[in-house]
Every structure is written in C-alpha cells, then in structure tokens.
Amino acid sequence: MTTPQDYVQDKAAASGSSFYYAFLFLPPARRAAITAFYAFCREVDDVVDEVSDPGVAATKLAWWAKEVSDAYAGQPTHPVMQALMPYANEFHIEARQLHAVIEGCQMDLTQTRYLDYPALKKYCHLVAGEVGEVSARIFGQTQPQTTQYASTLGLAFQLTNIIRDVGEDARRGRIYLPMDDLKRFDVKAQELLDGTYSDRFAALMRFQADRAFGLYDEALALLPAADRRSQKPGLMMASIYRTLLREIVASDFRVLHQRIALTPLRKLWLAWKMQALGRF
C-alpha cells in the first residue's frame, strides 16, 4: 500500500526538478516537510499545465483550495496534505501561503499577458515568492530578514523559468515577458508565438537575464549571516538555477524551439559542491 510519504517522494523525484537535489542533503524531518510541500506545488501547477479545459482546471484548483482549508481544520484527504500537515505547526507553514500558490495558478487560467514588470512581480510572488518563504521556514529560518531573501530568490527562480520556457509557454498561448519590455525592444508577441529569432529578441532576453542575475545578487545580499548555514538548500538551488541561466545566455537565448536544461548528474554535482564547499 502506498503511504502519503511514498506518494510525495515519488511526485518530487519524478519531476526531475533542481529543488529535489537540494532536498537530499536535509535532515529527515525537514526533508519530509519540504518534499510534501514541493509535491503540493507540483500538484496545483500540474492542473494548469496538464488540464486543457480551463473550466475543468478551475474546478480542480477550487477543490485544492477547499482541501487546504479542510486539512488545516484537521481533515486532509489527499496524500499530499496528509504528508504535509504533521509538519505545518513545527515549521510555521500557514494556510494562507498554500492558498497564495493556488491563487497564482488560478491567474494562469485567466491571464496570458502582463503589461509591465510590477504586474509580473505580483504573479511571481504568488507562485514563487511564497514558495521561497515557506521553504526558508522549513530549512530553519531564524532571522526576520531571511523572509525577504527567500522572496527575492523565489522571484529570481521564476524569472529564470520564464526565460527558459519562453517558447514552450508561447505555444500554450502564454507570454510572461512584460509587454512594455517587448515594446521597448521592438519584439512583437507574434514573433514569440511563431518562434522567430532576431537580434531584437536576443537583446530583449539579455535584458531579462540581467534582471534575473541582479535578483540573485540582491537575494544573497539580503541573507543574514546567522541563517547562511540553515538556508544552504536554497543556495544550492540558486547555484543550479544560475548555472542554467548562464547556459541559456551562452546559447544566445535559443529558447523558442527547445527547452535548455542541465542533466540530473550536473544538478547533483552542483548541489553537492555547494554542500561541501558552501559556495554560491
């Protein structure tokens, strides 16, 4: 019989995500908590990515919102929530934070364009900043300022994902690059939808990459020295994601027709190097 713990472990491992490799180095209780939380994020994100009918997807996300409320009332029914709830009090995981992640996924069903960077940041905070803040608590946050570090790092991760997935998202009809940035670099939305490369597109993407690199630097500067050791899993993820972003830059942003990724072995090596050497 599959236990809730088995379920979330399989969900996290199957994703092949950079996050999974950072979890491997955590003590058992923290690893169990972050694995369950990550599985929750995957479940709700998969609703948007895998359900083609927006009405059905909206119904599923509404179910998840009710499941979160029920779980915090002591009645979890899904294995993900059954695995997560034993750690909610210990690691200060709040229902509002899980609802925020769901809210961000709900935005994907109704909004396919973002006018400017501030509008995009609001979306990114829901789907990534809140995730960073929950993760920081699970990892062992002790300083209040670490919350801002985690939120900023989450934004950097999400912008990296957006850069990596420009072509894939466009094929789904979604453009996360701010419309005013496209206008600034004279790139038409249709060019992204058609997969058309140009010097203008490369300049637009270089601007996006520089913004993301700046956020990684900003996040590291915000991390209090007292929490550097506890937040090492986040720094492992940052090492992996920054390396991925450098690979995308080195490809001259050939992201419209392919998804550039690091191999699992390379992700594990980067995580291990951070664990062993403590370098960001």
N, C-alpha and C positions, 0 to 999 in steps of 0.2 A: 504493500500500500504506500502510495506517495504521500509524504508528510508536507505540511506547508513549507518547512525548511528546505526540503528537496526541491519543491516547486520553484521557490525563488532562486535557489542556487542554479538550477537548470536555466531559468529565464535570464539570469545575469550572464552566465557563461556562454549561452547561445548567441548573445548579442555581439560578442567579439569586441566590445567597447573598450576604449582606453581606461575607463573607470574600473573595469573588472580587474585589471592588472595591478592597480593601486590597492585594491581591497585585499589582495593576497597577503600583504605584509602586516595587516592589522591583528590585534589580539582577538580571540574568538567572539566575545560579546559584541565588540564594535564591528567586527566583520559581519556578524549575523544581522546586526541592525542596518548597516549600510547596504548590504545585499538585498534585504527586504525592501528598503526604501527605493533602491535603484530599480528593483523589479516593479514596484508600483509605478514609477515614472515611465518605464518601458510599456507597461500595460496601457496607460492612458494615451501615451504617444502613439502606440500602435493602432489605436482606434482611429486616429486621424489619418495615418499613413496607409492602413490596410482596408478600411471600410469605404467603398466607393460612393455609397449613397449618403449624402450629408444628413438627411433626416435620421437614418439608422445610426450614424455616428453620434449625432446629438443625443439620441435616446440612450446610447451606451454610456456617454460621458455623464448624462444625468443620473444613470444608475450608479456610476462610480462616485458621484457626489453624495448620493444617499448612502452608499456603502461606507464612505469615510465617516459620515455623521453617525451611522449605526455602530460602526466599530468603536468610535470614541464614547458611545453610550453603552459599550460593553457587549455588543452583538455583531462581531465581524463574521461574515460568511465566506468571503473569498480567501483562498490560501495566502495571498499576498498580505492582506490585512491581518490575518491570523498570525502570520510570521512577524509582522511589524509591531503589533500592539504591545507585546510584552516589553518592548524597549522604549515605548513612547514617553513614559514618565522619566525613566532613567536618563534619557538623552534629550529631554525637553523638546520633543517633536510635537508641534501643535497642529490641530486640525486645520486651522486657517492656512497653514503653509501647504498642506496637501490640496486644499480647495483652490489655492492660488495656481498650482500646477495644472489642475483641471481647467481652471478659467483660461489659462494661456492656450491650452489645447482647443478649447471652445472657440477662441479667437481665430484659429486656423480654419474653422468651418465657415466663418463669415467674412474674413478679411484676407485678401490676397495681395494687397499693396500697402506700403507705408509711405506717407507723404515725406517725412523727414526723419532724421536720426533720433530726436527726442521721442517721437511716436514709436519707432522701432525699439528704443530702450525700454519703454513701458512693457511691451510684449516680452522682450528678452528677460526682464526681471521676473516675470511670472514663470516662464518655462526654464530659466537657468539661474537667475539670481537667488530665487527662493530655494532652489535645489542646492546651491552653494551654501546657503545659510544653514539649512538642515544638516548638510554633510559636515560642516565645521563643528556643529554641536556634537554630532556623533563621534567625530575624530577626537574630541576632547578640548574644545574651546574653553579658555579661562578668562580671556580679556574681551571687554565690550567692543573694542575697535576691530577685533577679528571678524565681526559680522560684516563690516564694510569691505574688508579684504575679500571675504568669501563672495559677497555680492558682485564685486568688481571682477573677480576671477571668473565667476559664472558668466558674466557678460562677455568677457574675452573668449571663453569657450564657445559661446553661442555664435559670436561673430565669426569665429573660425569655422564652425559648422556651416554657417550661411555661405561663406566664401567657397568652402569645399563642395557644397551641394547646389551651387547656382544653376547648373544645367538640369540636374535631377528635379529640383523644385520647379523650374520653369516648365518642364514637361508636364508637371502636375497643375500648371496654371498659376503658380505662386511665385511672386518676386519679393524677396525680403530686402534687397538693396533699396535704400531710400530713393524715392522718385526724384527728389531735388538733387541727389548725387548723380543720378543718371542724366538729368538735365545739364548739370554743371560740366559733365564730360561728354555731352552730346551723344549719349548712347540711348537708342530707342528701346523701349521694352520689347518690341517685336524682334529685335536682334537677339535678345536673350532667348526668347521663345523659339527662334529659328536656329539657334546655335551658331551665330555668326561672330567670328573673331575679328578684331581690329586693333589698331594701336590705341584707339579711344577706349575700347573695352579694357585693354591691359592697363591703361592709366587709371581708369575707374577702379579696377581691382587692386592696383598698387595702393591707392588711397585707402581702400577698405582694409588692406593688410596692415598698413602703417597705423591705422586706428586701433586695430586689434593688438599689435605689438605694444603700442603705447599703454593699453589697458593691462597687459601682463606686467609691464614695468610698474604701473600705478598700483596694482594689487600687491606686488611684492613689497613696495614701499609702505603699504598700509599694514602689513602683517607685523604685530608686536613681537619683539624678540622672545618674550615669555611663551608664545604659542608656536614658535617655529617647529619645535620637535613634534608637538601633537598634530600639527597641520601638514606633516610630511606627505600623507597620501594626496592631498590637494596639490602639493608641489610636484609630486610625481606626475600627476595628470597634466600639470602645466608644462612639464618638460616634454611629455609626449605630444601635447597639442601644439606647442611652439615648434617642435621639430616637424610636425605635419604641415604647419603654416609655412615654414621655410621651404619644404619640399614643393608646396604649391607655387610659391614665389619662383623657385628655381625652374619650374615647368613653364614659366611665363604665363601662368594662370590658364592652363589648358583644361579648364574645368567644365566646359559646356557640353562636352561629348563623353566625359569619363569622370569617375569618382577616384580621386587620388587618395591612397591610404597607405599606412605603414603596416608591415607584416606583424602578426602576433609575436613572433620571436623578437622583433625590434622593439615593440612596445614593452615586452617583458624585460628586455635588456635595459631600456631607458629607466623603467621603474626600479629595477634592481640597482642600477648605478646611483639613482637618487637616494635609495635606501642606504647604500653602502657609503657613499661619499657626501651626501647631504648637499649636493649642488643643484642649483636651479637653472 
